[in-house]
Amino acid sequence: MIFSYIRVSTDTQTIKHQQDEIQRYCDLNNLTIDTTIEIEISSRKDTRARKIDELLEELSIGDMLIVTELSRLGRNTGEVINLIDMILKKGVEVRILKQNLFITESDPMNKMMITMLSMFSEFERDMISQRTKEALKGLKDRGIKLGKPTGVIQKSIFDKDKEKIVELLEFGLSYKKIVDKHLGYGSQSTLYTYVQKRDLI
């Protein structure tokens, strides 16, 4: 079977770019994805939350795993290397599109290449983070206010059900009951904050 693993870190990113990249590669190489695991979550979360554990359980000898780049698999060099080691020991081939790597257990050069590429990827992320912090500090030192303008209300997961929430509150339902019985997501406190900030009642 052929698997693909797609992960984005924040809700400002989309999975479509990775989907399209993997699909183009498969079309060019006459491959068909059997199972795709997609997740929108930070690499700082544990392997269970990132569905890595689920991926490892499903992979078996003779399978192929396709990802767009090494950084999708782990948060640092050590984690990426350990994960790929585990996948290779299952007899699974790993294809990393951005780095143009076809990794199998029988190739002794694999670990060295993975280590080098992972280190460069981690270094690049650190440099971007450092440059961002320096740029923000420079703006702050020049007296430029950072963040959203006062009065700007951020989007919320509850926006799509705003009318329903107002209606249920008018019927006298508690925040807890609305979250547990009618929405199925969020928490009592976050819903309360949402209602108060938007002055819905």
Summary of the structure (lengths in Angstrom):
residues: 201
radius of gyration: 22.2
end to end distance: 53.3
largest distance: 67.4
contacts: 505
relative contact order: 0.09
helix: 49%
strand: 12%
